[in-house]
């Protein structure tokens, strides 16, 4: 028998890769991390939007946790991340 799982809050979503495990994604936390990557790369939202071929509003929504990023978008953020 599976343990009872709480439904995710509005700020969280079930992780599609972990379906059935109860693992959730905190979209606001992820968005904050994406914003930090962009800022450390020295890019404005508009600059990043042009690189991703999306609107600056979409970048803003991602960084505020209002939209779940696609795998392609996550990969693009990782490509701009400064190497430490």
Backbone as CSV, one residue per row, in Angstrom:
resi,resn,N_x,N_y,N_z,CA_x,CA_y,CA_z,C_x,C_y,C_z
1,UNK,0.837,-1.173,0.000,0.000,0.000,0.000,0.888,1.246,0.000
2,UNK,0.582,2.189,-0.873,1.340,3.442,-0.956,0.993,4.344,0.215
3,UNK,1.997,5.108,0.702,1.677,6.067,1.761,0.820,7.200,1.210
4,UNK,-0.004,7.778,2.070,-0.838,8.909,1.680,0.054,10.082,1.299
5,UNK,-0.229,10.727,0.172,0.563,11.867,-0.278,-0.294,13.114,-0.253
6,UNK,0.277,14.195,0.253,-0.403,15.474,0.188,-0.331,15.995,-1.229
7,UNK,-1.358,16.682,-1.657,-1.319,17.305,-2.973,-0.349,18.472,-2.931
8,UNK,0.322,18.760,-4.053,1.251,19.895,-4.066,0.515,21.206,-3.869
9,UNK,1.213,22.178,-3.307,0.650,23.510,-3.154,0.641,24.197,-4.504
10,UNK,0.089,25.407,-4.549,0.052,26.166,-5.801,1.457,26.438,-6.314
11,UNK,2.439,26.596,-5.396,3.807,26.917,-5.784,4.606,25.680,-6.181
12,UNK,4.007,24.514,-6.039,4.696,23.269,-6.342,3.948,22.522,-7.440
13,UNK,4.649,21.667,-8.129,4.011,20.795,-9.100,4.602,19.415,-8.946
14,UNK,3.813,18.399,-9.260,4.366,17.057,-9.247,5.462,16.958,-10.291
15,UNK,6.537,16.320,-9.932,7.656,16.139,-10.847,7.278,15.053,-11.850
16,UNK,7.225,15.364,-13.158,6.790,14.361,-14.126,7.743,13.171,-14.215
17,UNK,9.011,13.375,-13.916,9.977,12.271,-13.968,9.785,11.318,-12.798
18,UNK,9.119,11.786,-11.753,8.967,10.990,-10.531,7.506,10.663,-10.271
19,UNK,6.714,10.559,-11.315,5.278,10.348,-11.176,5.015,9.146,-10.274
20,UNK,4.140,9.326,-9.325,3.778,8.249,-8.421,4.614,8.200,-7.153
21,UNK,5.674,9.008,-7.082,6.517,8.988,-5.890,6.137,10.081,-4.911
22,UNK,5.373,11.064,-5.358,5.022,12.183,-4.499,6.047,13.297,-4.526
23,UNK,7.120,13.128,-5.296,8.149,14.164,-5.399,7.547,15.382,-6.086
24,UNK,7.823,16.561,-5.551,7.293,17.790,-6.134,8.427,18.737,-6.494
25,UNK,8.136,19.635,-7.406,9.063,20.679,-7.817,8.568,21.985,-7.207
26,UNK,9.428,22.680,-6.490,9.094,23.997,-5.958,9.442,25.001,-7.055
27,UNK,8.422,25.432,-7.789,8.654,26.293,-8.951,9.228,27.647,-8.570
28,UNK,8.852,28.181,-7.416,9.406,29.476,-7.010,10.889,29.353,-6.688
29,UNK,11.269,28.288,-6.031,12.691,28.077,-5.719,13.489,27.864,-7.007
30,UNK,12.961,27.034,-7.901,13.632,26.796,-9.174,13.747,28.101,-9.951
31,UNK,12.678,28.885,-9.975,12.701,30.167,-10.677,13.766,31.101,-10.134
32,UNK,13.904,31.128,-8.812,14.942,31.950,-8.192,16.335,31.507,-8.596
33,UNK,16.519,30.203,-8.710,17.812,29.679,-9.131,18.091,30.031,-10.598
34,UNK,17.054,29.971,-11.434,17.223,30.340,-12.839,17.573,31.822,-12.963
35,UNK,16.935,32.658,-12.156,17.228,34.094,-12.165,18.678,34.334,-11.757
36,UNK,19.134,33.635,-10.733,20.513,33.788,-10.278,21.508,33.401,-11.374
37,UNK,21.220,32.330,-12.096,22.085,31.918,-13.208,22.150,33.021,-14.255
38,UNK,20.965,33.562,-14.619,20.926,34.609,-15.645,21.703,35.833,-15.204
39,UNK,21.498,36.248,-13.969,22.176,37.449,-13.475,23.690,37.239,-13.386
40,UNK,24.111,36.073,-12.954,25.547,35.795,-12.863,26.198,35.751,-14.241
41,UNK,25.400,35.434,-15.261,25.895,35.438,-16.634,25.901,36.849,-17.219
42,UNK,25.354,37.814,-16.464,25.340,39.198,-16.921,24.324,39.482,-18.009
43,UNK,23.231,38.719,-18.026,22.209,38.888,-19.060,20.949,39.523,-18.482
44,UNK,20.328,40.375,-19.271,19.011,40.892,-18.902,17.969,39.849,-19.313
45,UNK,16.745,40.031,-18.827,15.669,39.127,-19.247,15.482,39.187,-20.754
46,UNK,15.564,40.386,-21.297,15.382,40.556,-22.742,16.484,39.835,-23.523
47,UNK,17.753,39.961,-23.050,18.868,39.276,-23.714,18.647,37.764,-23.716
48,UNK,18.271,37.233,-22.561,18.057,35.791,-22.466,16.875,35.360,-23.324
49,UNK,15.816,36.156,-23.315,14.636,35.830,-24.120,15.007,35.727,-25.600
50,UNK,15.841,36.641,-26.064,16.276,36.587,-27.464,17.055,35.307,-27.746
51,UNK,17.928,34.923,-26.816,18.703,33.684,-27.002,17.813,32.446,-27.008
52,UNK,16.788,32.467,-26.151,15.892,31.312,-26.061,14.778,31.339,-27.105
53,UNK,14.659,32.469,-27.806,13.590,32.666,-28.793,12.202,32.570,-28.137
54,UNK,12.107,33.248,-26.975,10.836,33.369,-26.260,10.667,34.836,-25.892
55,UNK,9.536,35.190,-25.309,9.323,36.577,-24.897,9.975,36.832,-23.537
56,UNK,10.269,38.093,-23.265,10.802,38.471,-21.955,9.774,38.146,-20.871
57,UNK,8.487,38.204,-21.197,7.436,37.849,-20.233,7.546,36.376,-19.841
58,UNK,7.854,35.507,-20.801,8.015,34.090,-20.483,9.198,33.871,-19.546
59,UNK,10.301,34.582,-19.774,11.454,34.483,-18.884,11.056,34.959,-17.487
60,UNK,10.343,36.074,-17.417,9.876,36.597,-16.137,8.988,35.582,-15.421
61,UNK,8.058,34.976,-16.149,7.160,33.981,-15.554,7.946,32.781,-15.013
62,UNK,8.957,32.336,-15.762,9.800,31.225,-15.300,10.502,31.583,-14.004
63,UNK,11.082,32.768,-13.976,11.885,33.173,-12.833,11.041,33.488,-11.598
64,UNK,9.761,33.747,-11.788,8.866,33.996,-10.653,8.115,32.730,-10.247
65,UNK,8.388,31.626,-10.916,7.754,30.360,-10.566,6.334,30.215,-11.052
66,UNK,5.965,30.984,-12.068,4.604,30.924,-12.606,4.470,29.955,-13.766
67,UNK,5.580,29.453,-14.244,5.583,28.567,-15.407,6.636,27.489,-15.178
68,UNK,6.325,26.259,-15.570,7.302,25.180,-15.454,8.184,25.180,-16.693
69,UNK,9.514,25.216,-16.515,10.398,25.237,-17.684,10.449,23.880,-18.373
70,UNK,10.626,23.920,-19.678,10.829,22.681,-20.431,12.271,22.219,-20.223
71,UNK,12.555,21.008,-20.605,13.927,20.503,-20.509,14.857,21.325,-21.397
72,UNK,14.372,21.758,-22.551,15.193,22.575,-23.450,15.546,23.915,-22.807
73,UNK,14.586,24.505,-22.100,14.842,25.771,-21.422,15.848,25.593,-20.295
74,UNK,15.694,24.524,-19.521,16.662,24.259,-18.453,18.067,24.073,-19.026
75,UNK,18.166,23.354,-20.125,19.464,23.144,-20.763,20.059,24.469,-21.232
76,UNK,19.222,25.364,-21.747,19.704,26.666,-22.204,20.243,27.479,-21.033
77,UNK,19.554,27.449,-19.903,20.047,28.157,-18.717,21.396,27.576,-18.286
78,UNK,21.525,26.279,-18.341,22.788,25.663,-17.928,23.924,26.032,-18.880
79,UNK,23.611,26.228,-20.150,24.653,26.639,-21.109,25.160,28.039,-20.841
80,UNK,24.328,28.910,-20.256,24.773,30.278,-19.993,25.398,30.416,-18.613
81,UNK,25.252,29.382,-17.774,25.765,29.456,-16.405,27.285,29.633,-16.415
82,UNK,27.791,30.618,-15.676,29.235,30.801,-15.595,29.882,29.589,-14.944
83,UNK,31.041,29.230,-15.451,31.795,28.108,-14.878,32.526,28.598,-13.644
84,UNK,32.524,27.795,-12.612,33.205,28.203,-11.377,34.510,27.462,-11.209
